[in-house]
């Protein structure tokens, strides 16, 4: 029975050594996986920082574009207002020209009538 006990002890020892070897192999695989994970996390941090930088740069550009668009809208509104004022001025000018044309026509007709009267009167003497 001593041989049997020794044999059982050797089997337990072999089992424990095998388990320890598996454990060590698993631990090494986990260390490698952890190292890859850490490297991936560092790469993600760098990409995230670059993305944040780009977003900030784009946000600044968007803000500049928004300001430029607002200025452009102001200029367009000013031009539209100026155009409306010019149209009103042109309409007023056309009205004054019509009135002047009528006045000029009236005065010209009066002058023609006076000249005609004078020329008839001169021709009769």
Secondary structure, DSSP 8 states (H G I E B T S, - for coil): -HHHHHHHHHHHHHHHHHHHHHHHHHHHHHHHHHHHHHHHHHHHHHHHHHHHHHHHHHHHHHHHHHHHHHHHHHHHHHHHHHHHHHHHHHHHHHHHHHHHHHHHHHHHHHHHHHHHHHHHHHHH-
